[in-house]
Amino acid sequence: MANSAETTEGLSGIFDFTFTKFVTPVIIKILYILVLVFGGLLWIILLITSIFNGFAAFLGVLVFGTLGFLMTVLLYRVMFELVMVIFAIKENTDRLP
């Protein structure tokens, strides 16, 4: 279809002022990687600093920090997938006659 929007490879679609290409799917992949990296780094930093605050703090961060990290990653994953579902719906409705 000539009017249907497509996803771009890379971020070149940022300068597409006709809005025929989507950049959101590419940006979502980058954001998900950043959530994983920064969440993991934060968990490691909290784990290391809790070692100096006693065994109870270490155990608390080990248990609750891990659960918090996993829940945060899960929440972001669901939100990103919902955005991707909206794009899939748009692509499927473009194919309707």
N, C-alpha and C positions, 0 to 999 in steps of 0.2 A: 504494500500500500504506500502510496506516495506521501500521504499525510500522517502516517503513523510515526510516532516517536520511537527512536531506537536508543539503546544504551551505547555509551561510548567506551572505547578502550582507552584507558588513561583518563587524564583530566582535561583533554583538549576540548571537551564539550562546554567548559566554563565560558568560552568565548563564542559560543553559538547563540547569537542573539535572536535566532528564529525559533528557538526552543524545540528543535526537531530531534535532539538527542538528550537523553537523560544522563546526568552525572551522579545522581543519588545512589544507584547501586554500587558504583565504584567507591564513593565516599563511605558508604556503610561498611564495606569490607575493611577499609583503612581504619575506621572508628572501632570496629570490633577487635582488630589486632591491637590498637592502642589500649582498649579496655583490658584485654588480657595481659599486656605487658605491664601497664602501670598498676593494675590490680595485683599482679604477682609481685612486683617490686615493693609495693606498699605492704603486702603480707610478709614478705621476707624481712623488711626493715622493722616492722612491728615485732616479728618473732625474735630478731636479734636484740632489739632494745628490751624486750621483756625478759631476756635471760638475766639482765643486770638488776631486775626488779624482783627477783625471787622466783621460786618454783611455781607458786600459785599463779603468778602473772604469766609465766611461760606456758603453763598448762591451759590457762584461760584463752590466751591468744592462739595456741595450737588448736584448741577445739572450736571456740567461737569465731576466731579469725578465719579459720578454714571454712566454716559454715557461711560466714558473711561473704567471703570471697566467692564461694560457689553460688550463693543466692544472687549476688550482684551480677556475676557473669550470666547466670540464667535469665535474670530480669532484662539485661541489655540484649541478650540473644533473642528473646521473645519480642521485644520492642522492634528490633531491627527486622525480624522476620515478618512482623505485621506490616511494616513499611514495604517490604519486598512483595508481600501478598497484594497490596494495593497496586503495585506496578504490574503484577501478573494479571490482575483483573482488568487493568487498562489495556494490556496487550491482547487479552482474549476478547474483550468487547470490540476492539478494532477489527478483529477478523469476522465479526458478525456481518451478515449482508445488509 
